[in-house]
Amino acid sequence: MRKILIVGAGQSGLQLALGLQSRGYEVTLMSNRTPDEIRAGRVMSTQCMFGTALQHERDLQLNFWEAQAPRIEGLGVSVAAPDSARAIDWLGRLNGYAQSVDQRVKMAGWLETFAHRGGQLVIHGAAVSDLDYFSRMYDLSLVSAGKGELVSMFARDRARSPYDAPQRALAVSYVHGVAPRPEHPGVEAVRCNLVPGVGEFFVMPALTTSGRADILFWEGIPGGPLDVFRGVRRPAQHLALTLELMERFTPWEHARAAKAELTDSGGTLTGRYAPTVRDPVGRLPGGGLVLGVADVVVANDPITGQGSNTAAKCAASYLDSIVGHGDRPFDEAWMRAAFDRFWDVARHATKWTNAMLGPAPEHVLGLIGAGERLPPVADRFANGFDDPSDFEHFFYDPAKTDAYLAEAASSTP
């Protein structure tokens, strides 16, 4: 029986651990918190997962909360005009529904499942020295803890990391009390509100520790009017500031959220980080090698909602690579091949995310605007959140965009 060590208990680390466990591997999982500590802690992300990522969970029978979580059937885009009215507003329909499950719910539940099924769970915040010692006992060691000292083992890939500083300041609130959009009653949807030159605001339905909720999520250009959450410590102050900015920049969203209340005292989150792709192989002081997982090696800005989706795809790809390798050594060549296989999928999310962080070129503005009068364009853009590789065919190149819009216009009644 091959022995695998996974350090980090997020979406990718836990999904991979449970997948390997189901295939007979002896898995040790290191987490810096217990399930109860996770449940009682602060929210960790926004984690809207689309069809492909959800299917990876279903394939492993890990979709424990699918029946309870809101089924997100659409993705809407609104663009604010200078007078804070909506210059553009449309709703694209998803081919398969998306869902967002608070990671406090999911990670705690998955950790308990892993332990219940006989997995070795170690509650310990691992340092490089710990990993250097423990890794000698295993056939393969993987690092899926995307923050802290362990990440320093993985060098930044300059060619794939165009930004060396954070491109957005992030502020998240989990709330109860948001009313539906009146123009689309009965449709659960993620709402992406673009405020040119200022940032973006998202609203997404979710399942949290206290049931159905909505996530309010500001992404502000650093130094701009949304970059005001540093130093805000009290959750109530955080929410008040969120609502104040909504009233100023997205009044159509504020109108349905004016009476929102935080789900709990841990329902807020702030932060910023530079989107980075790293070398997948980390070298330990004793000469051992470890393989980086998910946002350890591919950390995208949340602007396109790809974090948990990419993590799920990474876990699925690595699972196939590990199982397919049989009893052969997990050497550096295998590690790089496993990452390259994952990168062939992840590169599309990274390219699209980095493009969305910059000012939108004229042809992209035209594409987004066309979604209002051409429903197939809105639908295709929305489904790109599930499969970002499709953007290669109609998003980046002005000529391809023009050709696609002409085709869509000719085929739309």
Secondary structure as UniProt FT lines:
FT   STRAND          3..7
FT   HELIX           11..22
FT   TURN            23..24
FT   STRAND          26..31
FT   HELIX           35..39
FT   STRAND          48..49
FT   HELIX           51..59
FT   TURN            60..61
FT   TURN            64..68
FT   STRAND          72..80
FT   TURN            82..83
FT   STRAND          86..101
FT   HELIX           103..116
FT   TURN            117..118
FT   STRAND          120..123
FT   HELIX           128..134
FT   HELIX           135..137
FT   STRAND          140..143
FT   HELIX           149..153
FT   HELIX           158..160
FT   STRAND          169..176
FT   TURN            182..183
FT   TURN            185..186
FT   STRAND          189..195
FT   TURN            196..198
FT   STRAND          199..208
FT   TURN            209..210
FT   STRAND          211..220
FT   TURN            222..223
FT   TURN            225..226
FT   TURN            230..231
FT   HELIX           235..249
FT   HELIX           251..257
FT   TURN            258..259
FT   STRAND          261..262
FT   TURN            265..266
FT   STRAND          268..271
FT   STRAND          276..278
FT   STRAND          281..283
FT   TURN            285..286
FT   STRAND          289..292
FT   HELIX           294..296
FT   STRAND          298..299
FT   HELIX           302..304
FT   HELIX           307..324
FT   TURN            325..327
FT   HELIX           332..357
FT   HELIX           362..370
FT   TURN            371..373
FT   HELIX           375..383
FT   TURN            384..386
FT   HELIX           388..393
FT   TURN            394..395
FT   HELIX           398..411
//
